[in-house]
Amino acid sequence: MTVSDLLQQIRNNLEKRRLEIADGMLRGRMSDFEAYHKNVGIAEGLEQASDVIRETIREINEKDE
């Protein structure tokens, strides 16, 4: 497994978790507004982490060319 493969797997796992949070929100599983806010923040953090990983993969691939 290459570094890029490993990073892509991490990115996939982050996206899976973000979608789980979104599904919970759509199904009304938030106990209160505070829980909703917390989960929105977590989902945003996961999205930002995914963006950083995507950019890192791009940079690795550019160096390999």
C-alpha positions, 0 to 999 in steps of 0.5 A: 500500500502506498502513502497515497493509498493510505491517505485515500483510505483515511479520506474515505473513512472521514467521508463515511463518518461525515455521512453517518452524522448527516444521516443522524441529523436527517433522521432527527437523532439530535437530542437538542440544539447543542447536540445539533451544533456540535455535530455540525462542527464535527462534520465541518471539521471532517470535511476540512480534514478531507480537503487537507488530505486531498491536497496532500495526495495531489502534492505527492502525485505531482512530485512523483511525475 
